[in-house]
């Protein structure tokens, strides 16, 4: 283990140091300046609320997590299928591509009240919101990847009598994976926005709902605790997706350098 | 392997955009020999190869084997870009054909190991293309081509990205392993064509392109300092440049 190599001390990840310093400064600021608790609670107070209300927070976190993951999975699947269809038909591309680009100029947040009206106050409208927000980045990235398959590979496959379906599944889709992965990474980082905005507009559960409620009752410490949960949730989700994508892209020469959040210093 | 068939191009015409590349081009590639199509970049060499491979449809004319079948059913194709799939190991890339046709991979396992041995890549069997050098990658591509067991092998400048020494080694290896098949190599390098070919086909600049064939007298492959290479190089060079008559071989 680490002790068997005497000259290499285990290093503390740099970000833990900066985080500790930040929290320390925050705690000091609140203690020394006497800012009212409802304006800015101290980190220790937030921690206390987190521990005391862990059940409530856990429940709402689970709801939001479900909405994000359901939105992410369906959005990615829909996006990839759309990109495959778009890349396989020039006519479809001519009809739909301009429409999709124009639709992107519409702020998704403006649609949130409408979605609540259509899909209700439950999880449905939040999942749809997340899907809407991630759909386009996934389509664009996947479509781009599919369009740039190397002609050498395609020629080769054709001279080997491969069927169009085989070419899609065994060559074009894997070759589009690096590009698709960057779309999925973007999707993973924006999906929580979709779910939480959806919850703000109208809901009876979820972290967005909890934050809104806590804010209304001046329970700023609870609000910060919910924010912390959301932060952790988003971070864990991103790390997980990033790991999965890196594993799928084992063959890229520099697959590990594409990861943005590498906190595990060796 | 049975005697490989030759290829007959019958009055092939091709227009790309407004540019007439070939007009009524006829060419006979004799069976079991190494043919090189030589010409400057952009003259239509690759188009010719793609027509024979069935990747490009000519506007007119047909490409058939001596036996009258469509040539594209007999060919294996090897291009300048090795076309290795970066997510497959060397061994898996060699098996690309069976893989894409959904054949049982077990059946060709022994043959793949033998091919790996013949191209000298046994220690690299499970390496991904990213860690292989350019020469090694083309050796994988060569093994993949050989596994297809086609009578006709079409090569589109497969050696052009390699350094001189590696190129020389790979040319000799390819020549040995492809003996008996009908080979058509497209190249812009007169030296390479003169080293390897039984017959040289030189594309003459102009629109549409004309082609002149020139059988070489001595057995191939020839070492780089071979007399016939030294003798023919200047005139082949001149022809590629401006298109005069090729010397008649006695």
Interface residues (C-beta under 8 A of the other chain):
Chain A: X150 X151 X152 X153 X155 X156 X157 X158 X159 X160 X161 X162 X166 X167 X170 X171 X174 X175 X250 X251 X252 X253
Chain B: X50 X53 X54 X55 X72 X75 X76 X77 X79 X80 X81 X82 X83 X85 X86 X87 X96 X97 X99 X100 X101 X102 X128 X130 X148
